[in-house]
Amino acid sequence: MKSGRFNFELRRKLFHTLFGFFLIFILFYLGRNDLIIFLSIFLIVGSILIVLMQHGRKIPIAGWFEDTFERENVRFPGYGAFWFVVGTLLLALSLVITDEIAASILVLAAGDSAATIFGILGRHPLPYNPIKTAEGSIAFFVFSLSACLFVGWMGVALAALAAAVESLDTPVDDNLLIPIAAILFFVII
């Protein structure tokens, strides 16, 4: 059972990470405004597809993504992807420095993915959130250190903050919570 879950999450998080890298590519090669336009269009089209799917419509490509990447018992189809797009759109709208946006997207893409993969393998639940593991939080921090490529040593503090936020038990999806934490971090710093 754990092997099946691991393979499923590995597939999900590989896509999660690649999509984040794709957004960083758009950011650097087309610019912040084009990233905002892309994410806005993606959000509008995705929201329409979500509504159609909730009303029983079969949409081949969207259905394949749902079957391949969506966890069971989510509130609506495309739940995780929806919040990922909303979170990265908030980043692009709230931050103006390209390197800060890129660092934040990288933390969301790489750190969150690592937390899930290593968290599944972890054996040491966090005392304040037994659903998450110490191994997952450490992996989040380590993989998020790649943010230093964009913002220097501030990336260490960003990685630590984001890892702490991701480890919390909140009703807010971490694909939204992590970008909000990154925005606050860069606004305050």
Disulfide bonds with the S-S distance in Angstrom:
none
